[in-house]
Amino acid sequence: MSLFKEKPKTERERVEQRREEVLAQGRKFKYPMQYAKHKLIINTVAVAVVALVLMVVAGWAMLYKFQDAGDMIYRVTQVLPVPVAEVAGERVRYSDYLMLYRSNLVTSEQQGGQLGTSADADMVREGYKEAAMRSAVAYTYAVKLAKEKGITVTEAEIDQAFDDHRKVGGVERSEESFLKIVNDNFGMNRMEYRRMLYLSLTKAKVSQAIDERAQELARRVEQLLQGNGGDLLAVANELGEDVQYEETGSLVDNMNVDGGRSNKAMTMEVGQVSEKFLSNNGDGYYFVKLIEKTDTQVNYASLKVSFLTFDEQVLALYEEDKVKEYITLGIDQEVVEETTSEDHTDE
């Protein structure tokens, strides 16, 4: 029981309290939508927050747990720059990884048909995933080094590479027909193919810039060629495994897919040796000697100085645990063994 009694309200206070209660009820009656809208806004915000959380959780599960590589999730990764790995502090785009994986898968299925759902098919897919991850990590590291060293790839360079690829084989294809070939064989559209060209050109430029060994070796080749009258085979014998020597052995098309050697040979005179030039895929320097040619064919010998430094640096990053993958690759060997055991039992 309270020690102090509440002071009784006066008649005027009771009337005033009652008046406020009546007015409050009247306001609710007069402005019912004000209260309904307020409640509706709160409910809408709550539902939106819950939906967003569910979408984020579902997206995370599809990407990092189930590793969905379907069209919808792929398009999402192209819009949202979510990472699939990290290399030397640089995030690897999930979209780049999926682009490479899906391209490998399309190419494989074009050549050998659908993989199916067998254990062997799953192992093949895992192999493609691991290859795509390795490539995505390497390209990302190349982009990182390019930024640090001020190396750029311009839109004009991408346009030129696109046109060069469009004319491979000596056929002048329209852009539309070329993109159909690209889509049929690699599963890429124009934007994706240009992204692939950007990554390839960046890696080529970086590989060339950082490989002092290849630059020195190329200078050594040039010196030896000046002293022996342009004998590529003699240089190859002297330098051994540091270079790779090849001969076509017969006439090949001047637009042969060979890293640009046929194109270069077509511009030369018989017996002439070219200066060093960068291979089309940017993996080394070529020296070419023309043996014979016709209006559309060439026969040549070539010497290649490969770029090795970039690949060695990427390998060192793996060994130093500076590559962190956010998804688990590789098939469960116990599942494979169980499946294989069941297959043998069925037989």
Secondary structure, 3 states (H helix, E strand, C coil): CCCCCCCCCCHHHHHHHHHHHHHHHHHHHHCHHHHHHHHHHHHHHHHHHHHHHHHHHHHHHHHHHCCCCCHHHHHHHHHCCCEEEEECCEEEEHHHHHHHHHHHHHHHHHHHCCCCCCHHHHHHHHHHHHHHHHHHHHHHHHHHHHHHHCCCCCHHHHHHHHHHHHCHHHCCCCHHHHHHHHHHHHCCCHHHHHHHHHHHHHHHHHHHHHCHHHHHHHHHHHHHHHHHCCCHHHHHHHHHHHCEEEECCCCEECCCCCCCHHHHHHCCCCCCECCCEECCCCCEEEEEEEEEECCCEEEEEEEEEECCHHHHHHHHHHHCCCEEECCCCCCCHHHHHHHHHHHHHHC
